[in-house]
Amino acid sequence: MEQTYCHLCPRHCNVNRTSGETGFCGAGARARVALVSLHRWEEPCLVGADGRGAGTVFFSHCNLRCCFCQNHEISHDGRGIDVTDERLAEIFLEQQARGAATLDLVTPTHFAPQILHALALAKARGFKLPVVWNSGAYETTALIDALAGSVDIYLPDLKYMDEASAREYSAAPDYFAAASAAIERMFAQTGPAQFAPDGQMTRGVLVRHLVLPGHRHESMRILDWLWEQFGDAIQVSLMNQYTPMYRVAEHRPLHRRLTTFEYENVVEHALDIGMTHCYTQERRAASEEYVPNFDGSGVTTQ
């Protein structure tokens, strides 16, 4: 996958990253990784039946500017370590050797060419884990097409339906138009969700949605769209872990916590429309203690 001038995401910055130019996301020519870990807090179908964990690789930079981002020190500030494609392939193999249930690529969009090259190198050396593309869904359909054959599970976070929300909170007014098209292409590529006998997901689309304070009706409309488009052929994860942090004081009503009523109202709506393949979260998931420590662990050679 060649990208001399960057058009990897809907922003189409058209910068030459190989010559040192950077676009909206701030990413350079090499993949930058902030943390490599076994993450046991992902959805049950991604962490293995024994809960050993998803093999997360957290990439730095992001093509969104979410004012509530809990990973802002890496997504917005770019904290991390630049690695070659060869080292990235080694990281993938190391995650497999640690016993990871899946390879969970977190915020990978802007490093797609480097990741695809690294996956090819790793597979030549025996890499076999299911590959999870864990993104903010702000993608182009062309990129999703390029991932065919390399990605097994798509894990998009469908954030907004309203242009006003996407503009104010993530600086992406075209978010839903781009994200909905990308998710439709993900599903066309993988087909209905598939699971192993032990419940581990092996292929398909798992859509996450974080319920935001003051936006329960928007959440309901997002669920309506998902149900109308895909029914129970996809897995959905309704997240209750919103924690007011970073720059939310500037964006009411995001300055406060999500109420139990708001979240439960959205869950009830999911049940009312007929959703059965839907994860929910307990209230205790909304805490800063679940934010990873992006200290570069696992990135450099041990």
C-alpha positions as CSV (number, residue, x, y, z in Angstrom):
1,M,0.0,0.0,0.0
2,E,1.8,3.1,-1.2
3,Q,1.0,6.6,0.1
4,T,3.5,9.2,-1.0
5,Y,0.9,12.0,-0.4
6,C,-1.3,11.1,2.5
7,H,-5.0,10.3,1.8
8,L,-5.4,7.6,4.4
9,C,-8.4,9.2,6.1
10,P,-11.3,11.5,5.1
11,R,-9.2,14.6,5.8
12,H,-7.1,14.0,2.7
13,C,-4.2,16.2,4.0
14,N,-2.1,15.5,0.8
15,V,1.2,15.9,2.7
16,N,4.3,14.0,1.9
17,R,5.1,12.3,5.3
18,T,8.2,10.6,3.9
19,S,9.8,14.0,3.5
20,G,9.0,15.2,7.0
21,E,5.6,16.9,6.3
22,T,2.8,16.2,8.8
23,G,-0.9,16.6,8.4
24,F,-3.8,17.0,10.8
25,C,-3.0,13.8,12.8
26,G,0.7,14.7,13.2
27,A,2.0,11.3,12.2
28,G,5.4,11.0,10.4
29,A,6.9,8.4,8.2
30,R,7.4,5.7,10.8
31,A,4.8,4.1,13.0
32,R,4.9,5.5,16.5
33,V,3.9,3.2,19.4
34,A,3.1,4.3,22.9
35,L,2.3,1.0,24.7
36,V,2.3,-2.8,24.0
37,S,0.4,-4.8,26.5
38,L,-2.0,-7.7,27.3
39,H,-5.3,-5.9,27.9
40,R,-7.9,-7.8,29.8
41,W,-10.6,-5.0,29.8
42,E,-11.6,-5.4,26.1
43,E,-14.9,-7.1,25.2
44,P,-15.1,-10.8,26.3
45,C,-15.0,-12.1,22.8
46,L,-11.6,-10.4,22.2
47,V,-9.7,-11.4,25.3
48,G,-9.9,-15.2,25.1
49,A,-12.1,-17.6,27.1
50,D,-9.6,-17.7,29.9
51,G,-9.3,-13.9,30.0
52,R,-5.7,-13.9,29.1
53,G,-6.1,-10.6,27.2
54,A,-6.0,-8.9,23.9
55,G,-2.6,-8.1,22.6
56,T,-2.9,-4.3,22.4
57,V,-0.6,-2.1,20.4
58,F,-1.4,1.5,21.1
59,F,-0.4,3.8,18.2
60,S,0.3,7.5,18.8
61,H,-1.4,10.4,17.0
62,C,-5.0,10.4,15.7
63,N,-7.1,11.9,12.9
64,L,-9.8,13.0,15.4
65,R,-9.6,15.7,18.2
66,C,-12.0,14.3,20.8
67,C,-12.2,16.8,23.6
68,F,-12.9,13.9,26.0
69,C,-10.1,11.6,24.9
70,Q,-8.7,9.6,27.8
71,N,-5.6,8.8,25.7
72,H,-4.9,12.4,24.8
73,E,-1.3,12.3,25.7
74,I,-0.6,9.9,22.9
75,S,-3.5,10.7,20.5
76,H,-3.1,14.5,20.6
77,D,0.3,15.1,22.1
78,G,2.0,12.3,20.1
79,R,3.8,10.7,23.0
80,G,5.5,7.4,21.9
81,I,8.4,5.7,20.2
82,D,9.1,5.5,16.5
83,V,9.7,2.0,15.2
84,T,10.7,0.4,11.9
85,D,8.3,-1.9,10.1
86,E,10.7,-4.7,11.0
87,R,10.5,-3.9,14.8
88,L,6.7,-3.6,14.5
89,A,6.6,-7.1,13.0
90,E,8.6,-8.3,16.0
91,I,6.2,-6.7,18.4
92,F,3.3,-8.6,16.7
93,L,5.2,-11.8,17.1
94,E,6.0,-11.0,20.8
95,Q,2.3,-10.5,21.5
96,Q,1.6,-13.9,20.1
97,A,4.4,-15.4,22.2
98,R,2.9,-13.8,25.3
99,G,-0.3,-15.8,24.7
100,A,-2.5,-12.9,23.5
101,A,-5.9,-14.0,22.2
102,T,-5.9,-11.4,19.5
103,L,-3.7,-8.7,18.0
104,D,-5.5,-5.5,19.0
105,L,-4.3,-2.5,16.8
106,V,-5.5,0.6,18.6
107,T,-5.9,3.9,16.6
108,P,-4.1,2.4,13.6
109,T,-5.6,4.3,10.6
110,H,-2.8,6.8,9.9
111,F,-0.1,4.0,10.0
112,A,-1.9,1.6,7.7
113,P,0.9,1.1,5.2
114,Q,3.5,0.4,7.9
115,I,1.1,-2.0,9.7
116,L,0.3,-3.9,6.5
117,H,4.0,-4.3,5.7
118,A,4.7,-5.4,9.3
119,L,1.9,-7.9,9.2
120,A,3.2,-9.4,6.0
121,L,6.7,-9.7,7.6
122,A,5.2,-11.3,10.8
123,K,3.1,-13.8,8.9
124,A,6.1,-14.9,7.0
125,R,7.6,-15.8,10.4
126,G,4.6,-17.7,11.7
127,F,2.2,-15.0,13.0
128,K,-1.4,-16.4,13.2
129,L,-3.4,-14.3,15.7
130,P,-6.8,-12.8,14.6
131,V,-6.1,-9.1,13.8
132,V,-8.4,-6.5,15.3
133,W,-8.6,-3.0,13.7
134,N,-9.6,-0.9,16.6
135,S,-10.4,2.6,15.2
136,G,-12.5,5.7,15.6
137,A,-14.3,4.7,12.4
138,Y,-13.2,7.9,10.7
139,E,-11.8,6.0,7.7
140,T,-12.1,6.0,3.9
141,T,-13.7,3.0,2.1
142,A,-10.5,2.8,0.0
143,L,-8.5,2.1,3.1
144,I,-10.9,-0.6,4.3
145,D,-10.6,-2.2,0.9
146,A,-6.8,-2.2,1.2
147,L,-7.1,-4.0,4.6
148,A,-9.0,-7.0,3.1
149,G,-7.1,-10.2,3.8
150,S,-5.1,-8.7,6.6
151,V,-7.8,-7.7,9.1
152,D,-10.1,-10.3,10.7
153,I,-12.2,-8.2,13.1
154,Y,-13.1,-4.6,12.8
155,L,-13.7,-2.7,16.1
156,P,-14.9,0.7,15.1
157,D,-16.1,3.2,17.7
158,L,-19.2,4.9,16.2
159,K,-19.2,8.2,18.1
160,Y,-21.8,10.5,16.7
161,M,-24.7,10.8,14.3
162,D,-25.2,14.6,14.5
163,E,-22.9,16.9,12.6
164,A,-23.0,19.5,15.4
165,S,-21.7,16.9,18.0
166,A,-19.0,15.7,15.6
167,R,-17.9,19.2,14.8
168,E,-17.7,20.5,18.4
169,Y,-16.3,17.4,20.1
170,S,-14.0,15.9,17.5
171,A,-13.4,18.6,14.8
172,A,-15.0,16.3,12.2
173,P,-18.3,17.6,10.9
174,D,-18.5,14.8,8.2
175,Y,-17.9,12.1,10.8
176,F,-21.1,10.1,10.5
177,A,-21.1,10.2,6.7
178,A,-17.5,8.8,6.6
179,A,-17.9,6.4,9.6
180,S,-21.2,4.9,8.4
181,A,-19.8,4.3,4.9
182,A,-16.6,2.7,6.4
183,I,-18.6,0.4,8.7
184,E,-20.8,-0.7,5.9
185,R,-17.7,-1.6,3.9
186,M,-16.2,-3.4,6.9
187,F,-19.3,-5.6,7.1
188,A,-19.4,-6.2,3.4
189,Q,-15.8,-7.4,3.7
190,T,-16.2,-9.7,6.7
191,G,-19.8,-10.7,6.7
192,P,-21.8,-11.6,9.8
193,A,-19.9,-12.0,13.0
194,Q,-18.3,-15.4,13.6
195,F,-17.4,-17.0,16.9
196,A,-15.3,-20.0,18.0
197,P,-17.0,-22.6,20.2
198,D,-15.4,-21.0,23.3
199,G,-17.0,-17.6,22.4
200,Q,-14.0,-15.9,21.0
201,M,-14.7,-13.8,17.9
202,T,-12.9,-14.9,14.8
203,R,-14.3,-12.6,12.2
204,G,-16.7,-9.8,11.7
205,V,-17.6,-6.3,13.0
206,L,-18.0,-5.2,16.6
207,V,-19.2,-1.6,16.9
208,R,-18.6,0.3,20.1
209,H,-20.6,3.3,21.1
210,L,-19.8,5.4,24.1
211,V,-22.9,7.0,25.6
212,L,-22.2,10.7,26.2
213,P,-23.9,12.9,28.9
214,G,-26.8,14.8,27.4
215,H,-26.8,12.7,24.2
216,R,-28.9,9.7,25.0
217,H,-31.4,10.4,22.1
218,E,-28.5,10.6,19.7
219,S,-27.3,7.3,21.0
220,M,-30.7,5.8,20.4
221,R,-30.7,7.0,16.8
222,I,-27.2,5.4,16.3
223,L,-28.6,2.1,17.6
224,D,-31.6,2.5,15.3
225,W,-29.2,2.9,12.3
226,L,-27.1,-0.1,13.3
227,W,-30.1,-2.3,13.7
228,E,-31.7,-1.2,10.4
229,Q,-28.4,-1.8,8.6
230,F,-27.1,-5.0,10.2
231,G,-29.6,-6.5,12.6
232,D,-27.9,-9.0,14.8
233,A,-25.2,-9.8,12.2
234,I,-22.8,-7.5,14.1
235,Q,-21.8,-7.4,17.7
236,V,-22.5,-4.1,19.5
237,S,-20.8,-2.8,22.7
238,L,-22.6,0.0,24.6
239,M,-20.0,1.7,26.8
240,N,-20.8,3.2,30.2
241,Q,-17.2,4.3,30.9
242,Y,-17.4,8.0,30.0
243,T,-15.1,10.0,32.4
244,P,-15.0,13.8,32.2
245,M,-11.4,14.6,31.6
246,Y,-9.1,16.5,29.3
247,R,-10.9,19.5,27.8
248,V,-14.5,18.7,28.6
249,A,-14.9,21.7,30.9
250,E,-15.2,23.8,27.7
251,H,-18.0,21.6,26.3
252,R,-21.2,21.3,28.3
253,P,-22.8,18.9,29.0
254,L,-19.7,16.7,28.7
255,H,-18.3,18.4,31.8
256,R,-20.3,16.0,34.0
257,R,-20.6,12.2,34.4
258,L,-23.1,10.1,32.6
259,T,-26.1,9.4,34.8
260,T,-27.4,5.9,35.5
261,F,-30.8,6.9,34.0
262,E,-29.1,8.1,30.7
263,Y,-27.2,4.9,30.2
264,E,-30.0,2.5,31.3
265,N,-32.4,4.4,29.0
266,V,-30.1,3.7,26.0
267,V,-29.8,0.0,27.0
268,E,-33.6,-0.3,27.3
269,H,-33.9,1.2,23.8
270,A,-31.5,-1.5,22.5
271,L,-33.7,-4.2,24.0
272,D,-36.8,-2.6,22.7
273,I,-35.7,-2.6,19.1
274,G,-34.6,-6.2,19.3
275,M,-30.9,-6.2,19.8
276,T,-29.5,-9.3,21.4
277,H,-25.8,-9.2,20.4
278,C,-25.0,-6.3,22.7
279,Y,-22.5,-5.9,25.5
280,T,-23.3,-3.5,28.3
281,Q,-21.0,-2.2,31.1
282,E,-21.3,-1.7,34.8
283,R,-21.1,1.8,36.3
284,R,-17.7,1.1,37.8
285,A,-16.1,1.1,34.3
286,A,-16.2,4.9,34.4
287,S,-13.0,5.6,36.2
288,E,-9.6,7.1,35.4
289,E,-8.0,3.9,36.8
290,Y,-8.8,2.2,33.6
291,V,-6.7,4.6,31.5
292,P,-3.5,2.9,30.5
293,N,-0.1,4.2,31.6
294,F,1.6,5.1,28.3
295,D,5.2,4.5,29.4
296,G,6.4,2.8,26.2
297,S,6.3,-0.7,27.8
298,G,6.9,-3.4,25.3
299,V,7.9,-1.1,22.4
300,T,11.7,-1.3,22.6
301,T,13.6,-4.5,22.5
302,Q,13.6,-6.2,25.9
